[in-house]
Amino acid sequence: MIPKDFVTEWRAHSPWVSDRQVEHDLVISRALVELFSRATIANALAFRGGTALYKLYVLPAARYSEDIDLVQTAAGGIGPALDAIHDALDGWLGEPQWKQSEGRVTLSYRFASEDLPPVRLKLKVEINSREHFTVFGLRSHRFEVRSRWFSGAADLRTYELDELLATKLRALYQRKKGRDLFDLALALKRNAVSPERIIEAFTRYTNEDGVRVSRAMFEQNLAAKRTD
């Protein structure tokens, strides 16, 4: 999709081994600028998840993250935001496959890498359409892309780092994926964060899920995963 010379240049911003990962990273970076340059998206959605962590806070990135996770910040119809996503991405990524479930909308864009032979890559944009709250407020983070293939900048609306890590802590409790523990450990090591604020936000999110998690329950949950 992207000329190889441009992919090679982007290695200055992307530490990954394979060209396809570097190319995918440049696609994600452009997509973020294209998305948040649209007022409808900037006003209705916020950036969250592992890609937000490694694009905005924990730098340089230490783990490859390939999806864009968004959250609808206020209750209401999701249609205008979806129209804006199509307007931002379809023209250069093609028409996506999409599915909708309770509280979630997913758009999957597929495109061919510049590898020989080409490899099919996927950009997944997932919208959480049910968590219309924030614990510590939203913030604007300036994000720029400078490449011969694409240059642009946008203000990405996102969460405080402590709140992002709280959602990572919730994910660690809910699922069996080592990346959640890795992300938390790395952010705690590299960044100035507040464990107390992380726990405060974690408690709010789990309470909103209808679950009360004590320290003993969390420790038991982790211990069980270690023996799986």
C-alpha positions in Angstrom: 0.0 0.0 0.0 2.8 2.4 0.9 5.9 2.7 -1.3 8.8 0.8 0.4 11.1 3.9 0.6 8.5 5.6 2.7 8.1 2.6 4.9 11.9 2.5 5.4 11.9 6.2 6.3 9.2 5.6 8.9 11.5 3.3 10.8 12.9 6.4 12.5 9.5 6.5 14.3 8.7 2.8 14.5 11.1 0.3 16.1 9.5 -2.9 14.8 11.4 -5.6 13.0 9.2 -6.4 10.0 8.4 -3.9 7.2 4.7 -4.9 7.4 4.6 -3.8 11.1 6.3 -0.5 10.2 3.9 0.1 7.3 0.9 -0.8 9.5 2.1 1.7 12.2 2.3 4.5 9.6 -1.3 3.6 8.5 -2.5 3.8 12.1 -0.7 7.1 12.6 -2.3 8.6 9.5 -5.7 7.2 10.5 -5.5 8.9 13.9 -4.9 12.3 12.3 -7.6 11.7 9.6 -10.1 10.7 12.3 -9.5 13.5 14.8 -9.3 16.1 12.1 -13.1 15.6 11.8 -15.0 17.8 14.3 -17.7 15.2 14.6 -15.2 12.6 15.8 -13.2 15.0 17.9 -16.4 16.0 19.8 -18.0 12.6 20.1 -15.2 10.1 20.6 -12.1 9.6 22.8 -8.9 7.5 22.1 -8.2 4.7 24.5 -6.5 1.3 24.7 -3.0 0.0 24.0 -2.4 2.1 20.9 -3.3 5.2 22.8 -0.9 4.2 25.6 2.0 3.7 23.1 1.3 6.6 20.8 0.8 9.2 23.5 2.4 8.3 26.8 4.8 5.4 26.9 7.5 6.4 24.5 9.3 4.9 22.7 6.7 2.1 22.2 7.8 -1.3 23.5 4.9 -3.4 22.2 3.3 -3.4 18.8 -0.4 -2.4 19.1 -2.5 -2.7 15.9 -6.0 -1.5 16.7 -7.6 1.9 17.3 -10.0 1.8 20.3 -12.4 4.7 20.7 -15.1 5.5 23.3 -18.3 7.4 22.7 -18.2 10.0 25.4 -21.9 11.0 25.6 -25.1 9.0 25.1 -26.8 9.3 21.8 -26.9 7.9 18.3 -23.6 6.6 16.9 -24.6 7.2 13.3 -22.9 10.6 12.8 -19.6 9.4 14.2 -19.7 6.3 12.0 -20.4 8.5 8.9 -17.3 10.6 9.9 -15.1 7.5 10.2 -16.2 6.4 6.8 -15.4 9.9 5.4 -12.0 9.9 7.1 -10.8 6.4 6.1 -12.8 4.8 3.3 -11.3 6.9 0.6 -7.8 5.5 1.1 -8.4 2.2 2.9 -11.4 1.0 1.1 -14.8 0.0 2.4 -14.6 -1.9 5.8 -16.4 -4.9 7.1 -18.4 -3.9 10.2 -20.4 -5.5 12.9 -22.4 -4.2 15.8 -23.1 -5.8 19.2 -24.5 -4.4 22.4 -22.3 -1.5 23.4 -19.7 -2.0 20.6 -19.2 -1.2 16.9 -16.2 -2.6 15.0 -15.0 -1.6 11.6 -12.3 -3.7 10.0 -10.3 -2.3 7.1 -8.1 -4.8 5.0 -5.3 -3.8 2.7 -2.2 -5.3 1.1 1.3 -4.6 2.4 4.3 -3.7 0.2 5.9 -7.1 0.9 6.6 -9.5 -1.9 4.4 -11.4 -2.0 2.0 -8.9 -0.4 0.5 -9.7 3.0 -3.1 -8.8 3.9 -3.1 -6.3 6.8 -6.0 -5.2 8.9 -6.8 -2.0 10.7 -9.6 -2.5 13.3 -11.4 0.5 14.6 -13.5 -0.4 17.6 -16.0 1.9 19.4 -17.2 1.4 22.9 -20.7 3.0 22.7 -21.8 2.4 26.3 -19.2 3.9 28.8 -20.2 7.6 28.7 -18.1 8.8 31.6 -14.6 9.6 32.7 -13.1 9.6 36.1 -10.4 12.3 35.8 -11.6 14.1 32.7 -10.5 14.1 29.1 -7.5 15.9 27.7 -6.2 17.0 24.3 -2.9 15.5 23.1 -1.3 17.0 20.0 -0.2 14.3 17.5 1.8 14.8 14.4 2.8 12.7 11.4 5.7 13.7 9.1 6.2 11.4 6.2 6.6 11.8 2.4 3.6 9.6 2.2 1.4 11.6 4.5 1.9 14.7 6.8 -0.6 16.1 9.1 -1.5 16.8 12.7 -4.5 16.7 15.0 -5.5 17.1 18.6 -6.4 13.6 19.9 -9.0 13.6 22.7 -8.0 11.0 25.2 -7.9 10.1 28.9 -5.4 10.9 31.7 -2.7 8.2 31.9 -3.9 7.0 35.3 -7.3 6.4 33.9 -5.9 4.6 30.8 -4.0 2.3 33.1 -7.1 1.7 35.2 -8.9 0.3 32.1 -5.8 -1.8 31.5 -6.0 -3.1 35.1 -9.7 -4.0 34.5 -8.7 -5.8 31.3 -6.1 -7.7 33.3 -8.8 -8.8 35.7 -11.3 -9.7 33.0 -9.2 -11.6 30.4 -6.1 -13.8 30.1 -3.7 -11.7 28.0 -0.2 -11.1 29.1 0.0 -7.8 27.2 -2.2 -6.1 29.9 0.3 -7.0 32.6 3.2 -5.9 30.4 1.6 -2.6 29.6 0.9 -1.8 33.3 4.4 -2.9 34.4 6.1 -0.8 31.8 4.0 2.3 32.4 4.6 2.1 36.2 8.4 1.9 35.5 8.7 4.6 32.9 6.0 7.2 33.8 5.1 9.3 36.8 1.7 7.7 37.7 -0.4 7.4 40.8 -1.3 3.9 42.0 -4.0 5.4 44.2 -5.6 7.2 41.3 -5.4 4.1 39.1 -7.2 2.1 41.8 -9.8 4.8 42.2 -10.6 4.8 38.5 -10.4 1.0 38.4 -13.0 0.8 41.2 -15.3 3.2 39.3 -15.1 1.2 36.1 -15.7 -2.2 37.8 -18.6 -0.7 39.8 -20.1 0.6 36.5 -19.8 -3.0 35.3 -21.8 -4.1 38.3 -18.8 -5.9 39.9 -17.1 -5.1 43.2 -13.5 -6.3 43.2 -11.6 -6.5 46.5 -7.8 -6.8 46.7 -8.1 -10.4 47.8 -10.3 -11.2 44.8 -7.8 -9.5 42.4 -4.9 -11.4 43.9 -6.8 -14.7 43.6 -7.7 -13.9 40.0 -4.0 -13.3 39.1 -2.9 -16.4 41.0 -5.4 -18.6 39.1 -4.1 -17.2 35.8 -0.5 -18.1 36.7 -1.5 -21.7 37.1 -3.6 -22.0 33.9 
